[in-house]
């Protein structure tokens, strides 16, 4: 079985504000990493939970069914529209 590790780094204004790695890590390790970001003020608990969910999704993307991919794309479109509205103020 092939092992995959995915690392997500989030930069804002040229500074790294968050980073998550997925793959062989355990839920406990991820929770500890998310808590570390929260304690340093780099990421709120809610944000850490969102990024962890996205990270989990990246881990299983090859097993998604077509209908699930369509639903995810719709969620992304909605979130992008909210982001654009927020950026326009």
PyMOL Python script that loads the backbone (N, CA, C, O; Angstrom):
from pymol import cmd

cmd.read_pdbstr("""\
ATOM      1  N   UNK A   1       0.845  -1.173   0.000  1.00  0.00           N
ATOM      2  CA  UNK A   1       0.000   0.000   0.000  1.00  0.00           C
ATOM      3  C   UNK A   1       0.893   1.240   0.000  1.00  0.00           C
ATOM      4  O   UNK A   1       1.857   1.319   0.762  1.00  0.00           O
ATOM      5  N   UNK A   2       0.568   2.198  -0.853  1.00  0.00           N
ATOM      6  CA  UNK A   2       1.312   3.433  -0.959  1.00  0.00           C
ATOM      7  C   UNK A   2       0.892   4.386   0.145  1.00  0.00           C
ATOM      8  O   UNK A   2      -0.294   4.516   0.449  1.00  0.00           O
ATOM      9  N   UNK A   3       1.866   5.048   0.739  1.00  0.00           N
ATOM     10  CA  UNK A   3       1.565   6.008   1.804  1.00  0.00           C
ATOM     11  C   UNK A   3       1.648   7.413   1.229  1.00  0.00           C
ATOM     12  O   UNK A   3       2.545   7.730   0.448  1.00  0.00           O
ATOM     13  N   UNK A   4       0.708   8.240   1.626  1.00  0.00           N
ATOM     14  CA  UNK A   4       0.643   9.614   1.140  1.00  0.00           C
ATOM     15  C   UNK A   4       0.677  10.558   2.321  1.00  0.00           C
ATOM     16  O   UNK A   4       0.025  10.331   3.340  1.00  0.00           O
ATOM     17  N   UNK A   5       1.446  11.618   2.169  1.00  0.00           N
ATOM     18  CA  UNK A   5       1.450  12.665   3.184  1.00  0.00           C
ATOM     19  C   UNK A   5       1.196  13.973   2.467  1.00  0.00           C
ATOM     20  O   UNK A   5       1.848  14.279   1.469  1.00  0.00           O
ATOM     21  N   UNK A   6       0.253  14.742   2.974  1.00  0.00           N
ATOM     22  CA  UNK A   6      -0.116  16.027   2.397  1.00  0.00           C
ATOM     23  C   UNK A   6       0.118  17.086   3.464  1.00  0.00           C
ATOM     24  O   UNK A   6      -0.317  16.943   4.606  1.00  0.00           O
ATOM     25  N   UNK A   7       0.805  18.141   3.077  1.00  0.00           N
ATOM     26  CA  UNK A   7       1.056  19.248   3.990  1.00  0.00           C
ATOM     27  C   UNK A   7       0.387  20.493   3.436  1.00  0.00           C
ATOM     28  O   UNK A   7       0.531  20.817   2.257  1.00  0.00           O
ATOM     29  N   UNK A   8      -0.346  21.186   4.296  1.00  0.00           N
ATOM     30  CA  UNK A   8      -1.018  22.420   3.912  1.00  0.00           C
ATOM     31  C   UNK A   8      -0.414  23.548   4.740  1.00  0.00           C
ATOM     32  O   UNK A   8      -0.407  23.492   5.969  1.00  0.00           O
ATOM     33  N   UNK A   9       0.092  24.570   4.057  1.00  0.00           N
ATOM     34  CA  UNK A   9       0.636  25.742   4.731  1.00  0.00           C
ATOM     35  C   UNK A   9      -0.179  26.945   4.295  1.00  0.00           C
ATOM     36  O   UNK A   9      -0.413  27.148   3.104  1.00  0.00           O
ATOM     37  N   UNK A  10      -0.604  27.731   5.250  1.00  0.00           N
ATOM     38  CA  UNK A  10      -1.413  28.901   4.957  1.00  0.00           C
ATOM     39  C   UNK A  10      -0.583  30.135   5.261  1.00  0.00           C
ATOM     40  O   UNK A  10      -0.096  30.316   6.377  1.00  0.00           O
ATOM     41  N   UNK A  11      -0.429  30.982   4.247  1.00  0.00           N
ATOM     42  CA  UNK A  11       0.320  32.218   4.416  1.00  0.00           C
ATOM     43  C   UNK A  11      -0.620  33.399   4.243  1.00  0.00           C
ATOM     44  O   UNK A  11      -1.511  33.394   3.393  1.00  0.00           O
ATOM     45  N   UNK A  12      -0.401  34.397   5.061  1.00  0.00           N
ATOM     46  CA  UNK A  12      -1.204  35.610   4.986  1.00  0.00           C
ATOM     47  C   UNK A  12      -0.258  36.794   5.118  1.00  0.00           C
ATOM     48  O   UNK A  12       0.489  36.898   6.091  1.00  0.00           O
ATOM     49  N   UNK A  13      -0.295  37.677   4.139  1.00  0.00           N
ATOM     50  CA  UNK A  13       0.588  38.844   4.114  1.00  0.00           C
ATOM     51  C   UNK A  13       2.053  38.442   4.262  1.00  0.00           C
ATOM     52  O   UNK A  13       2.816  39.098   4.971  1.00  0.00           O
ATOM     53  N   UNK A  14       2.439  37.361   3.589  1.00  0.00           N
ATOM     54  CA  UNK A  14       3.823  36.924   3.590  1.00  0.00           C
ATOM     55  C   UNK A  14       4.267  36.165   4.816  1.00  0.00           C
ATOM     56  O   UNK A  14       5.429  35.765   4.894  1.00  0.00           O
ATOM     57  N   UNK A  15       3.389  35.950   5.777  1.00  0.00           N
ATOM     58  CA  UNK A  15       3.739  35.225   6.989  1.00  0.00           C
ATOM     59  C   UNK A  15       2.946  33.937   7.071  1.00  0.00           C
ATOM     60  O   UNK A  15       1.757  33.911   6.754  1.00  0.00           O
ATOM     61  N   UNK A  16       3.600  32.875   7.493  1.00  0.00           N
ATOM     62  CA  UNK A  16       2.910  31.607   7.679  1.00  0.00           C
ATOM     63  C   UNK A  16       2.049  31.708   8.929  1.00  0.00           C
ATOM     64  O   UNK A  16       2.548  31.986  10.019  1.00  0.00           O
ATOM     65  N   UNK A  17       0.752  31.480   8.760  1.00  0.00           N
ATOM     66  CA  UNK A  17      -0.156  31.573   9.901  1.00  0.00           C
ATOM     67  C   UNK A  17      -0.646  30.206  10.349  1.00  0.00           C
ATOM     68  O   UNK A  17      -1.160  30.064  11.459  1.00  0.00           O
ATOM     69  N   UNK A  18      -0.493  29.209   9.502  1.00  0.00           N
ATOM     70  CA  UNK A  18      -0.941  27.873   9.883  1.00  0.00           C
ATOM     71  C   UNK A  18      -0.303  26.854   8.973  1.00  0.00           C
ATOM     72  O   UNK A  18       0.078  27.151   7.841  1.00  0.00           O
ATOM     73  N   UNK A  19      -0.196  25.664   9.480  1.00  0.00           N
ATOM     74  CA  UNK A  19       0.288  24.560   8.674  1.00  0.00           C
ATOM     75  C   UNK A  19      -0.238  23.261   9.248  1.00  0.00           C
ATOM     76  O   UNK A  19      -0.208  23.056  10.462  1.00  0.00           O
ATOM     77  N   UNK A  20      -0.709  22.404   8.404  1.00  0.00           N
ATOM     78  CA  UNK A  20      -1.216  21.102   8.832  1.00  0.00           C
ATOM     79  C   UNK A  20      -0.627  20.024   7.936  1.00  0.00           C
ATOM     80  O   UNK A  20      -0.444  20.240   6.738  1.00  0.00           O
ATOM     81  N   UNK A  21      -0.337  18.893   8.498  1.00  0.00           N
ATOM     82  CA  UNK A  21       0.149  17.767   7.710  1.00  0.00           C
ATOM     83  C   UNK A  21      -0.814  16.614   7.899  1.00  0.00           C
ATOM     84  O   UNK A  21      -1.313  16.383   9.000  1.00  0.00           O
ATOM     85  N   UNK A  22      -1.069  15.900   6.830  1.00  0.00           N
ATOM     86  CA  UNK A  22      -1.956  14.749   6.933  1.00  0.00           C
ATOM     87  C   UNK A  22      -1.250  13.540   6.365  1.00  0.00           C
ATOM     88  O   UNK A  22      -0.232  13.663   5.683  1.00  0.00           O
ATOM     89  N   UNK A  23      -1.777  12.411   6.639  1.00  0.00           N
ATOM     90  CA  UNK A  23      -1.196  11.178   6.136  1.00  0.00           C
ATOM     91  C   UNK A  23      -1.173  10.164   7.247  1.00  0.00           C
ATOM     92  O   UNK A  23      -2.213   9.640   7.645  1.00  0.00           O
ATOM     93  N   UNK A  24       0.012   9.887   7.749  1.00  0.00           N
ATOM     94  CA  UNK A  24       0.169   8.851   8.751  1.00  0.00           C
ATOM     95  C   UNK A  24      -0.063   9.336  10.177  1.00  0.00           C
ATOM     96  O   UNK A  24       0.012   8.552  11.123  1.00  0.00           O
ATOM     97  N   UNK A  25      -0.341  10.613  10.328  1.00  0.00           N
ATOM     98  CA  UNK A  25      -0.519  11.130  11.667  1.00  0.00           C
ATOM     99  C   UNK A  25      -1.796  10.594  12.301  1.00  0.00           C
ATOM    100  O   UNK A  25      -2.700  10.116  11.616  1.00  0.00           O
ATOM    101  N   UNK A  26      -1.844  10.683  13.594  1.00  0.00           N
ATOM    102  CA  UNK A  26      -3.032  10.234  14.323  1.00  0.00           C
ATOM    103  C   UNK A  26      -3.920  11.426  14.633  1.00  0.00           C
ATOM    104  O   UNK A  26      -3.485  12.575  14.558  1.00  0.00           O
ATOM    105  N   UNK A  27      -5.155  11.146  14.980  1.00  0.00           N
ATOM    106  CA  UNK A  27      -6.088  12.204  15.372  1.00  0.00           C
ATOM    107  C   UNK A  27      -5.536  12.967  16.583  1.00  0.00           C
ATOM    108  O   UNK A  27      -5.707  14.181  16.688  1.00  0.00           O
ATOM    109  N   UNK A  28      -4.879  12.251  17.485  1.00  0.00           N
ATOM    110  CA  UNK A  28      -4.332  12.889  18.681  1.00  0.00           C
ATOM    111  C   UNK A  28      -3.236  13.884  18.304  1.00  0.00           C
ATOM    112  O   UNK A  28      -3.171  14.980  18.862  1.00  0.00           O
ATOM    113  N   UNK A  29      -2.372  13.505  17.357  1.00  0.00           N
ATOM    114  CA  UNK A  29      -1.312  14.413  16.912  1.00  0.00           C
ATOM    115  C   UNK A  29      -1.903  15.648  16.265  1.00  0.00           C
ATOM    116  O   UNK A  29      -1.442  16.765  16.502  1.00  0.00           O
ATOM    117  N   UNK A  30      -2.927  15.448  15.444  1.00  0.00           N
ATOM    118  CA  UNK A  30      -3.550  16.580  14.769  1.00  0.00           C
ATOM    119  C   UNK A  30      -4.195  17.502  15.791  1.00  0.00           C
ATOM    120  O   UNK A  30      -4.072  18.722  15.682  1.00  0.00           O
ATOM    121  N   UNK A  31      -4.882  16.939  16.785  1.00  0.00           N
ATOM    122  CA  UNK A  31      -5.520  17.759  17.813  1.00  0.00           C
ATOM    123  C   UNK A  31      -4.470  18.567  18.576  1.00  0.00           C
ATOM    124  O   UNK A  31      -4.695  19.735  18.895  1.00  0.00           O
ATOM    125  N   UNK A  32      -3.333  17.951  18.866  1.00  0.00           N
ATOM    126  CA  UNK A  32      -2.262  18.652  19.573  1.00  0.00           C
ATOM    127  C   UNK A  32      -1.697  19.780  18.715  1.00  0.00           C
ATOM    128  O   UNK A  32      -1.428  20.870  19.219  1.00  0.00           O
ATOM    129  N   UNK A  33      -1.518  19.521  17.426  1.00  0.00           N
ATOM    130  CA  UNK A  33      -0.999  20.556  16.528  1.00  0.00           C
ATOM    131  C   UNK A  33      -1.987  21.708  16.413  1.00  0.00           C
ATOM    132  O   UNK A  33      -1.592  22.874  16.445  1.00  0.00           O
ATOM    133  N   UNK A  34      -3.267  21.387  16.279  1.00  0.00           N
ATOM    134  CA  UNK A  34      -4.284  22.426  16.184  1.00  0.00           C
ATOM    135  C   UNK A  34      -4.335  23.256  17.462  1.00  0.00           C
ATOM    136  O   UNK A  34      -4.486  24.477  17.407  1.00  0.00           O
ATOM    137  N   UNK A  35      -4.213  22.607  18.593  1.00  0.00           N
ATOM    138  CA  UNK A  35      -4.217  23.321  19.865  1.00  0.00           C
ATOM    139  C   UNK A  35      -3.010  24.240  19.957  1.00  0.00           C
ATOM    140  O   UNK A  35      -3.106  25.344  20.494  1.00  0.00           O
ATOM    141  N   UNK A  36      -1.870  23.787  19.433  1.00  0.00           N
ATOM    142  CA  UNK A  36      -0.665  24.597  19.443  1.00  0.00           C
ATOM    143  C   UNK A  36      -0.868  25.874  18.646  1.00  0.00           C
ATOM    144  O   UNK A  36      -0.481  26.949  19.104  1.00  0.00           O
ATOM    145  N   UNK A  37      -1.468  25.784  17.463  1.00  0.00           N
ATOM    146  CA  UNK A  37      -1.750  26.970  16.665  1.00  0.00           C
ATOM    147  C   UNK A  37      -2.691  27.896  17.411  1.00  0.00           C
ATOM    148  O   UNK A  37      -2.501  29.113  17.395  1.00  0.00           O
ATOM    149  N   UNK A  38      -3.703  27.342  18.065  1.00  0.00           N
ATOM    150  CA  UNK A  38      -4.671  28.157  18.794  1.00  0.00           C
ATOM    151  C   UNK A  38      -4.004  28.899  19.945  1.00  0.00           C
ATOM    152  O   UNK A  38      -4.276  30.077  20.177  1.00  0.00           O
ATOM    153  N   UNK A  39      -3.128  28.201  20.662  1.00  0.00           N
ATOM    154  CA  UNK A  39      -2.461  28.814  21.808  1.00  0.00           C
ATOM    155  C   UNK A  39      -1.548  29.950  21.383  1.00  0.00           C
ATOM    156  O   UNK A  39      -1.406  30.932  22.111  1.00  0.00           O
ATOM    157  N   UNK A  40      -0.928  29.831  20.217  1.00  0.00           N
ATOM    158  CA  UNK A  40      -0.034  30.878  19.735  1.00  0.00           C
ATOM    159  C   UNK A  40      -0.798  32.012  19.079  1.00  0.00           C
ATOM    160  O   UNK A  40      -0.194  32.988  18.635  1.00  0.00           O
ATOM    161  N   UNK A  41      -2.128  31.897  19.011  1.00  0.00           N
ATOM    162  CA  UNK A  41      -2.927  32.951  18.418  1.00  0.00           C
ATOM    163  C   UNK A  41      -2.883  32.948  16.903  1.00  0.00           C
ATOM    164  O   UNK A  41      -3.362  33.885  16.264  1.00  0.00           O
ATOM    165  N   UNK A  42      -2.312  31.902  16.325  1.00  0.00           N
ATOM    166  CA  UNK A  42      -2.208  31.831  14.881  1.00  0.00           C
ATOM    167  C   UNK A  42      -3.492  31.325  14.235  1.00  0.00           C
ATOM    168  O   UNK A  42      -3.782  31.641  13.080  1.00  0.00           O
ATOM    169  N   UNK A  43      -4.248  30.552  14.974  1.00  0.00           N
ATOM    170  CA  UNK A  43      -5.453  29.953  14.427  1.00  0.00           C
ATOM    171  C   UNK A  43      -6.430  29.715  15.564  1.00  0.00           C
ATOM    172  O   UNK A  43      -6.058  29.209  16.623  1.00  0.00           O
ATOM    173  N   UNK A  44      -7.670  30.080  15.339  1.00  0.00           N
ATOM    174  CA  UNK A  44      -8.676  29.811  16.368  1.00  0.00           C
ATOM    175  C   UNK A  44      -9.012  28.331  16.345  1.00  0.00           C
ATOM    176  O   UNK A  44      -8.660  27.610  15.411  1.00  0.00           O
ATOM    177  N   UNK A  45      -9.689  27.899  17.373  1.00  0.00           N
ATOM    178  CA  UNK A  45     -10.093  26.496  17.451  1.00  0.00           C
ATOM    179  C   UNK A  45     -11.033  26.139  16.298  1.00  0.00           C
ATOM    180  O   UNK A  45     -10.924  25.061  15.713  1.00  0.00           O
ATOM    181  N   UNK A  46     -11.956  27.050  15.975  1.00  0.00           N
ATOM    182  CA  UNK A  46     -12.871  26.813  14.859  1.00  0.00           C
ATOM    183  C   UNK A  46     -12.124  26.710  13.540  1.00  0.00           C
ATOM    184  O   UNK A  46     -12.424  25.844  12.718  1.00  0.00           O
ATOM    185  N   UNK A  47     -11.146  27.596  13.335  1.00  0.00           N
ATOM    186  CA  UNK A  47     -10.350  27.542  12.107  1.00  0.00           C
ATOM    187  C   UNK A  47      -9.569  26.242  12.033  1.00  0.00           C
ATOM    188  O   UNK A  47      -9.505  25.610  10.979  1.00  0.00           O
ATOM    189  N   UNK A  48      -8.977  25.845  13.144  1.00  0.00           N
ATOM    190  CA  UNK A  48      -8.212  24.598  13.179  1.00  0.00           C
ATOM    191  C   UNK A  48      -9.106  23.408  12.834  1.00  0.00           C
ATOM    192  O   UNK A  48      -8.683  22.484  12.138  1.00  0.00           O
ATOM    193  N   UNK A  49     -10.331  23.440  13.323  1.00  0.00           N
ATOM    194  CA  UNK A  49     -11.274  22.361  13.034  1.00  0.00           C
ATOM    195  C   UNK A  49     -11.608  22.326  11.539  1.00  0.00           C
ATOM    196  O   UNK A  49     -11.697  21.254  10.941  1.00  0.00           O
ATOM    197  N   UNK A  50     -11.793  23.510  10.944  1.00  0.00           N
ATOM    198  CA  UNK A  50     -12.082  23.573   9.500  1.00  0.00           C
ATOM    199  C   UNK A  50     -10.927  23.015   8.683  1.00  0.00           C
ATOM    200  O   UNK A  50     -11.135  22.226   7.762  1.00  0.00           O
ATOM    201  N   UNK A  51      -9.699  23.429   9.025  1.00  0.00           N
ATOM    202  CA  UNK A  51      -8.539  22.955   8.280  1.00  0.00           C
ATOM    203  C   UNK A  51      -8.322  21.454   8.486  1.00  0.00           C
ATOM    204  O   UNK A  51      -7.899  20.756   7.564  1.00  0.00           O
ATOM    205  N   UNK A  52      -8.606  20.966   9.671  1.00  0.00           N
ATOM    206  CA  UNK A  52      -8.487  19.531   9.917  1.00  0.00           C
ATOM    207  C   UNK A  52      -9.497  18.757   9.072  1.00  0.00           C
ATOM    208  O   UNK A  52      -9.182  17.692   8.541  1.00  0.00           O
ATOM    209  N   UNK A  53     -10.713  19.296   8.949  1.00  0.00           N
ATOM    210  CA  UNK A  53     -11.733  18.640   8.119  1.00  0.00           C
ATOM    211  C   UNK A  53     -11.294  18.619   6.656  1.00  0.00           C
ATOM    212  O   UNK A  53     -11.445  17.605   5.974  1.00  0.00           O
ATOM    213  N   UNK A  54     -10.751  19.740   6.174  1.00  0.00           N
ATOM    214  CA  UNK A  54     -10.265  19.797   4.793  1.00  0.00           C
ATOM    215  C   UNK A  54      -9.104  18.830   4.599  1.00  0.00           C
ATOM    216  O   UNK A  54      -8.977  18.200   3.549  1.00  0.00           O
ATOM    217  N   UNK A  55      -8.278  18.721   5.600  1.00  0.00           N
ATOM    218  CA  UNK A  55      -7.144  17.813   5.549  1.00  0.00           C
ATOM    219  C   UNK A  55      -7.615  16.356   5.501  1.00  0.00           C
ATOM    220  O   UNK A  55      -7.083  15.545   4.742  1.00  0.00           O
ATOM    221  N   UNK A  56      -8.608  16.040   6.314  1.00  0.00           N
ATOM    222  CA  UNK A  56      -9.177  14.691   6.291  1.00  0.00           C
ATOM    223  C   UNK A  56      -9.768  14.379   4.922  1.00  0.00           C
ATOM    224  O   UNK A  56      -9.624  13.270   4.408  1.00  0.00           O
ATOM    225  N   UNK A  57     -10.428  15.363   4.344  1.00  0.00           N
ATOM    226  CA  UNK A  57     -11.015  15.192   3.017  1.00  0.00           C
ATOM    227  C   UNK A  57      -9.925  14.904   1.987  1.00  0.00           C
ATOM    228  O   UNK A  57     -10.091  14.042   1.124  1.00  0.00           O
ATOM    229  N   UNK A  58      -8.807  15.630   2.081  1.00  0.00           N
ATOM    230  CA  UNK A  58      -7.691  15.402   1.153  1.00  0.00           C
ATOM    231  C   UNK A  58      -7.158  13.975   1.274  1.00  0.00           C
ATOM    232  O   UNK A  58      -6.699  13.390   0.293  1.00  0.00           O
ATOM    233  N   UNK A  59      -7.222  13.426   2.474  1.00  0.00           N
ATOM    234  CA  UNK A  59      -6.744  12.056   2.704  1.00  0.00           C
ATOM    235  C   UNK A  59      -7.597  10.996   2.023  1.00  0.00           C
ATOM    236  O   UNK A  59      -7.106   9.909   1.719  1.00  0.00           O
ATOM    237  N   UNK A  60      -8.852  11.296   1.785  1.00  0.00           N
ATOM    238  CA  UNK A  60      -9.757  10.277   1.242  1.00  0.00           C
ATOM    239  C   UNK A  60     -10.305  10.636  -0.132  1.00  0.00           C
ATOM    240  O   UNK A  60     -11.232   9.989  -0.618  1.00  0.00           O
ATOM    241  N   UNK A  61      -9.738  11.666  -0.762  1.00  0.00           N
ATOM    242  CA  UNK A  61     -10.311  12.169  -2.014  1.00  0.00           C
ATOM    243  C   UNK A  61     -10.406  11.096  -3.090  1.00  0.00           C
ATOM    244  O   UNK A  61     -11.335  11.124  -3.897  1.00  0.00           O
ATOM    245  N   UNK A  62      -9.486  10.166  -3.122  1.00  0.00           N
ATOM    246  CA  UNK A  62      -9.537   9.137  -4.158  1.00  0.00           C
ATOM    247  C   UNK A  62     -10.691   8.145  -3.965  1.00  0.00           C
ATOM    248  O   UNK A  62     -11.003   7.366  -4.865  1.00  0.00           O
ATOM    249  N   UNK A  63     -11.311   8.180  -2.804  1.00  0.00           N
ATOM    250  CA  UNK A  63     -12.418   7.263  -2.521  1.00  0.00           C
ATOM    251  C   UNK A  63     -13.784   7.930  -2.622  1.00  0.00           C
ATOM    252  O   UNK A  63     -14.810   7.294  -2.379  1.00  0.00           O
ATOM    253  N   UNK A  64     -13.798   9.218  -2.982  1.00  0.00           N
ATOM    254  CA  UNK A  64     -15.071   9.925  -3.102  1.00  0.00           C
ATOM    255  C   UNK A  64     -15.857   9.426  -4.308  1.00  0.00           C
ATOM    256  O   UNK A  64     -15.289   9.103  -5.351  1.00  0.00           O
ATOM    257  N   UNK A  65     -17.167   9.371  -4.145  1.00  0.00           N
ATOM    258  CA  UNK A  65     -18.041   9.021  -5.256  1.00  0.00           C
ATOM    259  C   UNK A  65     -18.373  10.288  -6.033  1.00  0.00           C
ATOM    260  O   UNK A  65     -18.231  11.395  -5.512  1.00  0.00           O
ATOM    261  N   UNK A  66     -18.809  10.130  -7.266  1.00  0.00           N
ATOM    262  CA  UNK A  66     -19.113  11.280  -8.122  1.00  0.00           C
ATOM    263  C   UNK A  66     -20.114  12.223  -7.466  1.00  0.00           C
ATOM    264  O   UNK A  66     -19.945  13.441  -7.532  1.00  0.00           O
ATOM    265  N   UNK A  67     -21.137  11.690  -6.844  1.00  0.00           N
ATOM    266  CA  UNK A  67     -22.152  12.546  -6.219  1.00  0.00           C
ATOM    267  C   UNK A  67     -21.554  13.348  -5.063  1.00  0.00           C
ATOM    268  O   UNK A  67     -21.960  14.487  -4.828  1.00  0.00           O
ATOM    269  N   UNK A  68     -20.601  12.772  -4.344  1.00  0.00           N
ATOM    270  CA  UNK A  68     -19.958  13.481  -3.242  1.00  0.00           C
ATOM    271  C   UNK A  68     -19.064  14.607  -3.770  1.00  0.00           C
ATOM    272  O   UNK A  68     -18.996  15.684  -3.178  1.00  0.00           O
ATOM    273  N   UNK A  69     -18.384  14.349  -4.882  1.00  0.00           N
ATOM    274  CA  UNK A  69     -17.532  15.383  -5.489  1.00  0.00           C
ATOM    275  C   UNK A  69     -18.394  16.568  -5.921  1.00  0.00           C
ATOM    276  O   UNK A  69     -18.007  17.721  -5.729  1.00  0.00           O
ATOM    277  N   UNK A  70     -19.553  16.289  -6.498  1.00  0.00           N
ATOM    278  CA  UNK A  70     -20.462  17.363  -6.918  1.00  0.00           C
ATOM    279  C   UNK A  70     -20.886  18.194  -5.717  1.00  0.00           C
ATOM    280  O   UNK A  70     -20.908  19.422  -5.792  1.00  0.00           O
ATOM    281  N   UNK A  71     -21.223  17.542  -4.615  1.00  0.00           N
ATOM    282  CA  UNK A  71     -21.628  18.265  -3.410  1.00  0.00           C
ATOM    283  C   UNK A  71     -20.485  19.126  -2.882  1.00  0.00           C
ATOM    284  O   UNK A  71     -20.703  20.263  -2.463  1.00  0.00           O
ATOM    285  N   UNK A  72     -19.289  18.598  -2.901  1.00  0.00           N
ATOM    286  CA  UNK A  72     -18.123  19.348  -2.420  1.00  0.00           C
ATOM    287  C   UNK A  72     -17.887  20.567  -3.296  1.00  0.00           C
ATOM    288  O   UNK A  72     -17.587  21.648  -2.787  1.00  0.00           O
ATOM    289  N   UNK A  73     -18.018  20.405  -4.610  1.00  0.00           N
ATOM    290  CA  UNK A  73     -17.836  21.533  -5.522  1.00  0.00           C
ATOM    291  C   UNK A  73     -18.863  22.626  -5.245  1.00  0.00           C
ATOM    292  O   UNK A  73     -18.538  23.811  -5.311  1.00  0.00           O
ATOM    293  N   UNK A  74     -20.087  22.243  -4.940  1.00  0.00           N
ATOM    294  CA  UNK A  74     -21.119  23.229  -4.607  1.00  0.00           C
ATOM    295  C   UNK A  74     -20.783  23.967  -3.315  1.00  0.00           C
ATOM    296  O   UNK A  74     -20.987  25.177  -3.219  1.00  0.00           O
ATOM    297  N   UNK A  75     -20.278  23.254  -2.338  1.00  0.00           N
ATOM    298  CA  UNK A  75     -19.870  23.869  -1.080  1.00  0.00           C
ATOM    299  C   UNK A  75     -18.744  24.870  -1.340  1.00  0.00           C
ATOM    300  O   UNK A  75     -18.751  25.972  -0.792  1.00  0.00           O
ATOM    301  N   UNK A  76     -17.787  24.490  -2.170  1.00  0.00           N
ATOM    302  CA  UNK A  76     -16.671  25.376  -2.496  1.00  0.00           C
ATOM    303  C   UNK A  76     -17.170  26.634  -3.188  1.00  0.00           C
ATOM    304  O   UNK A  76     -16.721  27.735  -2.871  1.00  0.00           O
ATOM    305  N   UNK A  77     -18.088  26.485  -4.124  1.00  0.00           N
ATOM    306  CA  UNK A  77     -18.637  27.650  -4.826  1.00  0.00           C
ATOM    307  C   UNK A  77     -19.309  28.614  -3.854  1.00  0.00           C
ATOM    308  O   UNK A  77     -19.120  29.827  -3.947  1.00  0.00           O
ATOM    309  N   UNK A  78     -20.088  28.076  -2.927  1.00  0.00           N
ATOM    310  CA  UNK A  78     -20.759  28.916  -1.937  1.00  0.00           C
ATOM    311  C   UNK A  78     -19.751  29.644  -1.063  1.00  0.00           C
ATOM    312  O   UNK A  78     -19.908  30.834  -0.789  1.00  0.00           O
ATOM    313  N   UNK A  79     -18.714  28.933  -0.625  1.00  0.00           N
ATOM    314  CA  UNK A  79     -17.699  29.537   0.236  1.00  0.00           C
ATOM    315  C   UNK A  79     -16.913  30.606  -0.527  1.00  0.00           C
ATOM    316  O   UNK A  79     -16.589  31.653   0.035  1.00  0.00           O
ATOM    317  N   UNK A  80     -16.607  30.352  -1.794  1.00  0.00           N
ATOM    318  CA  UNK A  80     -15.894  31.343  -2.593  1.00  0.00           C
ATOM    319  C   UNK A  80     -16.740  32.608  -2.783  1.00  0.00           C
ATOM    320  O   UNK A  80     -16.211  33.720  -2.745  1.00  0.00           O
ATOM    321  N   UNK A  81     -18.028  32.443  -2.984  1.00  0.00           N
ATOM    322  CA  UNK A  81     -18.915  33.600  -3.128  1.00  0.00           C
ATOM    323  C   UNK A  81     -18.937  34.420  -1.843  1.00  0.00           C
ATOM    324  O   UNK A  81     -18.910  35.650  -1.898  1.00  0.00           O
ATOM    325  N   UNK A  82     -18.987  33.750  -0.674  1.00  0.00           N
ATOM    326  CA  UNK A  82     -18.957  34.464   0.613  1.00  0.00           C
ATOM    327  C   UNK A  82     -17.631  35.202   0.784  1.00  0.00           C
ATOM    328  O   UNK A  82     -17.597  36.337   1.259  1.00  0.00           O
ATOM    329  N   UNK A  83     -16.541  34.543   0.390  1.00  0.00           N
ATOM    330  CA  UNK A  83     -15.214  35.159   0.491  1.00  0.00           C
ATOM    331  C   UNK A  83     -15.147  36.417  -0.369  1.00  0.00           C
ATOM    332  O   UNK A  83     -14.662  37.454   0.084  1.00  0.00           O
ATOM    333  N   UNK A  84     -15.622  36.331  -1.586  1.00  0.00           N
ATOM    334  CA  UNK A  84     -15.609  37.484  -2.504  1.00  0.00           C
ATOM    335  C   UNK A  84     -16.443  38.632  -1.950  1.00  0.00           C
ATOM    336  O   UNK A  84     -16.049  39.796  -2.024  1.00  0.00           O
ATOM    337  N   UNK A  85     -17.604  38.286  -1.394  1.00  0.00           N
ATOM    338  CA  UNK A  85     -18.456  39.334  -0.806  1.00  0.00           C
ATOM    339  C   UNK A  85     -17.746  39.993   0.383  1.00  0.00           C
ATOM    340  O   UNK A  85     -17.811  41.212   0.546  1.00  0.00           O
ATOM    341  N   UNK A  86     -17.086  39.208   1.192  1.00  0.00           N
ATOM    342  CA  UNK A  86     -16.376  39.742   2.360  1.00  0.00           C
ATOM    343  C   UNK A  86     -15.200  40.618   1.934  1.00  0.00           C
ATOM    344  O   UNK A  86     -14.928  41.643   2.558  1.00  0.00           O
ATOM    345  N   UNK A  87     -14.514  40.221   0.887  1.00  0.00           N
ATOM    346  CA  UNK A  87     -13.367  40.998   0.420  1.00  0.00           C
ATOM    347  C   UNK A  87     -13.801  42.335  -0.183  1.00  0.00           C
ATOM    348  O   UNK A  87     -13.080  43.328  -0.084  1.00  0.00           O
ATOM    349  N   UNK A  88     -14.967  42.355  -0.802  1.00  0.00           N
ATOM    350  CA  UNK A  88     -15.491  43.591  -1.375  1.00  0.00           C
ATOM    351  C   UNK A  88     -16.037  44.527  -0.309  1.00  0.00           C
ATOM    352  O   UNK A  88     -16.170  45.735  -0.506  1.00  0.00           O
ATOM    353  N   UNK A  89     -16.350  43.909   0.841  1.00  0.00           N
ATOM    354  CA  UNK A  89     -16.819  44.697   1.982  1.00  0.00           C
ATOM    355  C   UNK A  89     -18.204  45.094   1.859  1.00  0.00           C
ATOM    356  O   UNK A  89     -18.736  45.763   2.744  1.00  0.00           O
TER     357      UNK A  89
END
""", "prot")
cmd.dss("prot")
cmd.show_as("cartoon", "prot")
cmd.util.cbc("prot")
cmd.orient("prot")
